[in-house]
Every structure is written in structure tokens, then in C-alpha cells.
């Protein structure tokens, strides 16, 4: 009988007592994380759990405030991206970052030292992985699964022994996912350690040897994958529900331009029927005046794609879209904005604010853009002052550049910009992303204030506790499909998480909610 090779006992990667703070807020708390050779270690957690920060520390992009990293048993201080590559750590991003007009081979070998840009070594890797990439084809011609493989080969050509795969299947079809998993299993046989970040529990169970769950910057569960079923993972991922009461309003009432401060019958403002587009299909729901509809889900579920399609940033492939009874499916973005459909994007810095413009220029940008291309400084200064008093936006002077504000004050400024556009339907995508507890409470009160003035509000959030706190009705998306609407009181945070991660079907959850009502 052939002797079995010895089981490796030295971890490829060890993170010990890793902590990190931003602006006094702890985002990582005493993290312990081990990756063994030939192991797939799945890392789960909701949005904002701290997964990305931890991976950036492993990749040398971010330095921890305390704790230590060990690579193959040796301490590694002051890790940088270049040193991480030298140590065999390679991060494969969720969206492949290839040069579309360069060949596949050129992408794989890009900026490799001459002694590593070895065509023979590349052929051996391709044979070992059992893949057949068209090396002379332009990278733009590849399917997404093959683009992911190019990113993996980039790491292996740099002698990577630790691969970090960040949501690698988010954009893949089931067939492409199986192809990628075959490659990952081949890498395991070669002793490569793989950190697998995913929101898809069936894939985690199929691929992972070890599972760790993060919540609020801490590891809440860790062990061999066979020890945990989906219910245990969901319970570890779900946030701890604290006091569900809203804090008392501390800001003055904010009267919105063009809105009546009355209690009107809840008429449908937005009606969506069997809508399909990039990332979602056959979606139907409505939002009424004076109502908050919460849309839960995780990254890749299709929520942001839906919001951008409603606003006119993405095309719609089928279905009907009505705003206050008017068909707006064929209208351009500017026309939808003029009709009262306003969108607060998830990424305030990339898509929401003009960072190098003064504060007063931002508050009136959407409203002015409906009728003209210029602003009136005196009027915009008065507008900024009104929101400054109502929202408590902290700044030194009106000419201050937006990028100099804190994250919470930037978010309040973005909300002011959207409100000044006189919304009839306001879509808010992750409205409290990256803000502290005080700013979060202010934003909650502001959203409730807005709804009391008969604005319809679609609240997109990865935080089920936030949706449970604010929404009148709840929708959940998973892989582009949407649940039936459920009243807030009939669906629990745990059910929302289970639906978002796919361990509880939307139909089953809806039936349970109806039964429990």
C-alpha cells in the first residue's frame, strides 16, 4: 500500500488578534483566521461585516491597528501589496480587471519579471488545471468564467499559494460556476489555499472545507463545513436585534419643496409589473404615497440593478413601469427625474456627489438640472442653510469642498440634494452606509419625515434590522428574483436573512409570513 503524504500542520496564512478602527469605529475586533494548504476556507457575512477590510489586510492594502500576520509560519510585519505578491498572496476581485484589447496571454503575463514570464510554466499550469484558454484572443472575447480564470492564472504565474476569491460566482451562470469550481478543486490538489467569499450558501456547502462567519467586525462562528447547516450559518450572520424603537427626533421639521404636509390616501405612486432587466427578472411590486417599502438582499441579488433601471440608468428588457399612472418605461433619465422619480445611489462618492465642488453647488444640482444648466448662488446658499439647520450638516463654510466632509455629513448632503429635486418617489440605496450611530439616527428620522409628506419611498438595505425598523412592507431579492410583499410585522429578521441567502425560498417564506400573520 502506498504511503499517504503527511498532513501539513503549518498554516499558509495565520491572522492573530487582528483589530482595525476607522474614525474611532471598530470594523475588525480581535480576528483569528487560519488558512491551511489545500484548503478552501469560506468567509461569510452580511454587508459591512468587515470581510473586505480583512481581505485588504491580507493583501497588504490596509494595515491593522493591532495583531499579527504569519505566512507559512513566519511573522510578516508591514505587509504591502508588493510584499503580499512576493509572499504568494493574490486577491482575485469580484469583477475581473483585464485589459480588454490585450490578448489573454498578455493579460496573464502583464508586468511579470522576465524570469517569471515563462511560456512553458504557463502551459504546465494550463494542463494542470485542465483548461484550454485561447491565448491569442482578445480578453474582451472571453466569458466571465474564463476572465476569472485569467485572474487566477495571473496569481499562479506569480507563484501564489494563497488565493482570495471575492464573490467569484456573482456574475456566473450555473454552468460557468461548475467550471470555476472544477478549477478550484484542481488548485486544492496542488496545495493552494483558497479564501472563498460568497453569499451563496449552497455553493459554500459544495466547495468549502472550513467556514468562518463574520458579523459586526468579529468572527461569530468557525469550524469544519460539515458541522453547520444553513440555519446555523444564517443565525451567525444575522445581526443581533436590539431595541426596535426609533430615537426621539432631535431636528426641526423639514418642509419639502413642492410637497403638502397633509395625510392623503395612500395612492400607488410606483407600479411595477413583470419588469425584467440586467440582473433581475419578472419583478412586480408597488409603492404608495406615504409608505416605505423595504427591499432586502445581499450583493449580487439584483437590487441596485433594479433601482438603476427604474431611474433610467440601465435599459429594461420587458415589463411595465408606471409613475402616478403614467407609463415611464420609455422615458429618459432626465424625464423621469422631472416626473418626480429621484434616486439616492449606494456609492455617494462615485455616483452621488461632486466631491471637488462646493457644498452649495451640490444641494441644488438635481433640482437645477431639471430646467437649466446654471445655479443662482444666493438661492443655493439659502437652500444649503435650510438643510444645514434641519439635518445638522456640519461644515465650516458654504464654499468648502464636499470631499472634506465626514462620511455622515456627506450622506446628509446627498439626501439634501435628492430632496431638493421634489421627489414623488424617492429610491434610497443603502442610505446609512458608512455613517456613525448618531448620523444614522438623524437619517432615520429624516426618512420618516419625508414619508409623512406623502412621498413614496423604496428603501434598499443590506441591513435587515434597518428594514424591520422602518419599512411598512418588505420585499426580498435573491439572484434576481423577488418575494411577494410582506407586512413588516409578519416577517422576522431571520426570515429576511434566510431568503436573502437562498436557504429559504421566497415562496416558502411568503407562505410562512401569511400563516403567522
C-alpha positions, 0 to 999 in steps of 0.5 A, a space after each residue: 500500500 502506498 504511503 499517504 503524504 503527511 498532513 501539513 500542520 503549518 498554516 499558509 496564512 495565520 491572522 492573530 488578534 487582528 483589530 482595525 478602527 476607522 474614525 474611532 469605529 471598530 470594523 475588525 475586533 480581535 480576528 483569528 483566521 487560519 488558512 491551511 494548504 489545500 484548503 478552501 476556507 469560506 468567509 461569510 457575512 452580511 454587508 459591512 461585516 468587515 470581510 473586505 477590510 480583512 481581505 485588504 489586510 491580507 493583501 497588504 492594502 490596509 494595515 491593522 491597528 493591532 495583531 499579527 500576520 504569519 505566512 507559512 509560519 513566519 511573522 510578516 510585519 508591514 505587509 504591502 501589496 508588493 510584499 503580499 505578491 512576493 509572499 504568494 498572496 493574490 486577491 482575485 476581485 469580484 469583477 475581473 480587471 483585464 485589459 480588454 484589447 490585450 490578448 489573454 496571454 498578455 493579460 496573464 503575463 502583464 508586468 511579470 519579471 522576465 524570469 517569471 514570464 515563462 511560456 512553458 510554466 504557463 502551459 504546465 499550469 494550463 494542463 494542470 488545471 485542465 483548461 484550454 484558454 485561447 491565448 491569442 484572443 482578445 480578453 474582451 472575447 472571453 466569458 466571465 468564467 474564463 476572465 476569472 480564470 485569467 485572474 487566477 492564472 495571473 496569481 499562479 504565474 506569480 507563484 501564489 499559494 494563497 488565493 482570495 476569491 471575492 464573490 467569484 460566482 456573482 456574475 456566473 451562470 450555473 454552468 460557468 460556476 461548475 467550471 470555476 469550481 472544477 478549477 478550484 478543486 484542481 488548485 486544492 490538489 496542488 496545495 493552494 489555499 483558497 479564501 472563498 467569499 460568497 453569499 451563496 450558501 449552497 455553493 459554500 456547502 459544495 466547495 468549502 472545507 472550513 467556514 468562518 462567519 463574520 458579523 459586526 467586525 468579529 468572527 461569530 462562528 468557525 469550524 469544519 463545513 460539515 458541522 453547520 447547516 444553513 440555519 446555523 450559518 444564517 443565525 451567525 450572520 444575522 445581526 443581533 436585534 436590539 431595541 426596535 424603537 426609533 430615537 426621539 427626533 432631535 431636528 426641526 421639521 423639514 418642509 419639502 419643496 413642492 410637497 403638502 404636509 397633509 395625510 392623503 390616501 395612500 395612492 400607488 405612486 410606483 407600479 411595477 409589473 413583470 419588469 425584467 432587466 440586467 440582473 433581475 427578472 419578472 419583478 412586480 411590486 408597488 409603492 404608495 404615497 406615504 409608505 416605505 417599502 423595504 427591499 432586502 438582499 445581499 450583493 449580487 441579488 439584483 437590487 441596485 440593478 433594479 433601482 438603476 433601471 427604474 431611474 433610467 440608468 440601465 435599459 429594461 428588457 420587458 415589463 411595465 413601469 408606471 409613475 402616478 399612472 403614467 407609463 415611464 418605461 420609455 422615458 429618459 433619465 432626465 424625464 423621469 427625474 422631472 416626473 418626480 422619480 429621484 434616486 439616492 445611489 449606494 456609492 455617494 462618492 462615485 455616483 452621488 456627489 461632486 466631491 471637488 465642488 462646493 457644498 452649495 453647488 451640490 444641494 441644488 444640482 438635481 433640482 437645477 438640472 431639471 430646467 437649466 444648466 446654471 445655479 443662482 448662488 444666493 438661492 443655493 446658499 439659502 437652500 444649503 442653510 435650510 438643510 444645514 439647520 434641519 439635518 445638522 450638516 456640519 461644515 465650516 463654510 458654504 464654499 468648502 469642498 464636499 470631499 472634506 466632509 465626514 462620511 455622515 455629513 456627506 450622506 446628509 448632503 446627498 439626501 439634501 440634494 435628492 430632496 431638493 429635486 421634489 421627489 414623488 418617489 424617492 429610491 434610497 440605496 443603502 442610505 446609512 452606509 458608512 455613517 456613525 450611530 448618531 448620523 444614522 439616527 438623524 437619517 432615520 428620522 429624516 426618512 420618516 419625515 419625508 414619508 409623512 409628506 406623502 412621498 413614496 419611498 423604496 428603501 434598499 438595505 443590506 441591513 435587515 434590522 434597518 428594514 424591520 425598523 422602518 419599512 411598512 412592507 418588505 420585499 426580498 431579492 435573491 439572484 434576481 428574483 423577488 418575494 411577494 410583499 410582506 407586512 413588516 410585522 409578519 416577517 422576522 429578521 431571520 426570515 429576511 436573512 434566510 431568503 436573502 441567502 437562498 436557504 429559504 425560498 421566497 415562496 416558502 417564506 411568503 407562505 410562512 409570513 401569511 400563516 403567522 400573520 
